[in-house]
């Protein structure tokens, strides 16, 4: 295939719009190349920041960035330049409360739109992929500006359906953390089971993102969304019906897999339903839904468990998805427009996916089960085997790329040292902070004897701080560049170290939610500042034509980081849990000491993330926008 100018749309390269991806993150927003190809997931960020963003450029240190014209906003199609992946917009994860599963289900918020437009599909008609850039002869409004685009009511109706599904996914993920202690007592579940409930979900979600995006390219995103949502709803039913820990783990893995199937279709369909001038508003609505659902999750979960008791309340925490899911499925079948079929890449690297899945599972199993079983020899053998499988996966990806195939993770991305550092940053950061409320929820209920509702209320300062930080992050990133990421991770470090010191110094019997209010609010605000813009900076380290592939890698690494973080923190928490005596004071002291150890590891990982931020470019510019001062 020959090169195609990014400024001259052709039948093979129609100049498709940017991919504003999800709430774990705007990585996909940075690639204005293939709106209808959500192979790749970036983490989502909460909070809504408006404005259309195309792919940023790296500004060399000390350089004076020049504004780019909108004509350069659409890069060369990845296919045209030999890139092995199509750009995508899939969802992932980081939500306002910091609950681990939430990171596996989010979508980028607020207005990450490309400079070029797409046609608006109406219900019952195929979604088309037309260029919406204004013609020279198009009528203009007063002042010489093009008239405001008209978006049909059917597009907004479709957005409501998509947002209902996102609300369910995000509500479910934040609810689960407050239900863990009651699951533990109701099913007599092991400590490893609690880690698997979160890690299994996150890992399955992340591994499904890229393949589901490619399938959507081929058969249409509507029915991928419908299938994933149906599976998610059914898995929620079976989670609540589980009679033992193994049944619950299997149901949760299926639930995570289903989330990884339908969330990419949400951002892809928004991308296709709305022209760039309106797309920011649509993603702003998504940001509000993400913030509200994740903030409500712990409170709703606590209310349900308190109302229906520890024995059955946790089951209703999963079953709350069923009526929402059924209504969303009916509405999706009727309202969502059909999409184009058969234009996506034919190839999906299934063997590479198998190698990656096997390697990650081989690493997670000993990390989660090892401390429960006293670290027998097989745990070390399995860890080594997992590492070897990851190495084999890397060699396989190189082979697929050299043969002209479509690798799951394009190896050429890692020829950019800054991108490699950014990917490690994504993994480490999500490992650090997704485990915070896993630890606090168990401490608050199993250790200190508080109710699930009281445990849920502890997370509110973090949620509020996250929403405020995310709302400010877009403006501050334009003004401060990479400094906003440094400030964000620095505040997370301060918050986590503060919590760690509180747990070390405050007597367990005297520990209250007021002791954690300020550090959680600080950590939440820092998290909001970091999560929203971080993927933009990581994607900016690669060539513009590689942005879609880079976004996918970032999304998967965020989910993997969440899974590994929970596995490590769970192992530390339960491995160091020592209760001397049978009194409530002894239990509280034992859990507080173990939680301090776990939070210490989370704080150490956040320090590593803080240092890794310096691997990213100091400033990026958004094509079509004037650079920030300074």
C-alpha positions, 0 to 999 in steps of 0.5 A: 500500500502506498503512502497517503497524505494525511491532508488529502483523504482518499477512498483508502484513507478518508481522514478519519477522526481522532480516537477519544478513548476512555476513562483510564485515559485519553490515549486513544484520543491522541490518534486522529486516524481511525475512529472506527477501529477500536483495537486499542484501549487506553485507560480511562480518566474520570472527570470531564474536560472539554475541547477537541484534541488531536494527536500531540507532538513531542516538543523537544526540550527548550524548543518553542512549539509552533501551532499546527494547522488543523489540516495536519490533524489527521495522520497517515493511516497506519496501514499506509505506513506499514504499521501493523495495527489500526488505531482504536478507541477502547475503554479502560479504567481508572475511576474516581474511587480507585477501586481496582475493577473500575480501572478495568472498565472505564473510558476516556472522558471529555472531548478527545476529538480529532480534527476531522469528522465522521458522519452521524449515524441514525438509528436503523441505518448503517453508521457511515464514515464520512469526512465532516470537514467544512467545504469551502462552499458550505454556508457560514453563520454570522461572522464567517464561521460554519454553522453549528452541526445538527446532531439527530435525536437518535444519536443522543438516544443511542448515547443514553443506551451506551451510558447506561451500560457504562454506568453499570460497568463502573458501578459494579467495579466499585461496589465489589471492594466493599463486598469483599469482607462479607464474601469472605465470611459468607463463602468461607473464602480464602484470602487468595480468593479475594485477590482473584475476584479483583485480579481475575476480572482486571486481567480478563478485561485487559486481554479482551480489549484489542481482540474485541476491537478488531472483531468490532471492526469486522462485524460492526460495533453494535453487536459486539456491544450487545454480546458483551453486555449480554455476557456481562449481565449473565455473569453478574447473575452467576456471580450472585448464585455462586456457592463457593469461591471457585464458582465466584472466581470463574464468574468474575473472570467471565464478567471481566472478559465481557466488560473488555468486549463491550467497553471498546464498542462504547467509545467507538460508537460515540466516535462514529455517532458524533462529529468533532464539534459535538463529540467533546460534549458527548465525552463530557457526559461520559465523564460525568457518568463515570464520576457519579457511578464510581462515587456511588458504587461504595455507598450503594454497595454498603447500603445493599449489604446493610439492608439485606445482611452479610449473608445475602447482601453481597449477592445483591451487589452483583444482581443489581446489574441484572435489571440495568443490563436487561433494559440496556440490552432491549434498548440497544437492540432497538436504538443503536444503529448498525455499523459498517461490516467487514472493513477491519483487519482480518488478522488477529494474533490469537497465538500471541494472545494465548502466549501472553495470557498464559504468561500472565496467568503463570505469574499471577497464580504463584503471587496470589496462591504462594503465601496461602500455601507457604511458597512451595517449590512449584510457585517459583517454577511457575514464576520462571515459566511465566517469565519465559512465556512472556519472552516467547511472546515477545519473540513471536510478536517480532516474527509476526511483524517481520512476516507482515502480519498484525501482532497483538503488541507491535514490537517497533513501538519499543524502539522509542525509549520514552514509550518503553518508560511510559508503558512501565509507568502505566503498569507501575502506577496502576499497580500502586493505586488500584489496590488502595481500597482493597486494603482499606476495605478489608481493614475497615470491615474485617479488622476494625469491625465497621459496616460495609456502608461505613467502609464505603464512606471512607472512599468518598474523599478520594472520589471527590478529589479525583473528580476535581483533579480530572476536571482541572487536568486538561487545562493544567496539562496545556499550561504546565506540560509534564509538570502536571503529571509530576504534581499529580504523582507527587500528591499520590505519593504524599497521600499514600505515605501519609496513610502509611504513617497513620497506620503505623502510628495511630492505635488501631482502636482509635483509628477513624475515617477522619484520620484518612480524610485529608490524605485520601483527598490529596491522593485522589486529587493527584490521581485525577491530575495524573490519569486524565492526561498521562496517556497523551504524554505516553502516546506522544513519544511515538510517531503519529502513525503508531498512536493507535497501536500505542494506545492499545498497549497502554490500555492492556498494561494498565489492566495488567498493572491492576491485576499484578498490583492486587496480587502483590498487595494481597500477598503482603497483606495476608502474608504479614497478618498476625493476630495474637489473641481472640479479642477485637483489639487483637484483631484490629491491631493485627489487621492494622499492622498488615494494612500498614505493610500493604500500604507501604508497598503501594507507597513504594510503587507510587514513588517508582511511578513518580520517578518514571514520569520523568521519562516522558516528554516535557511538553506536547502540542495539540495540532490545531491549537496554540501552544501553552505559554512557557 
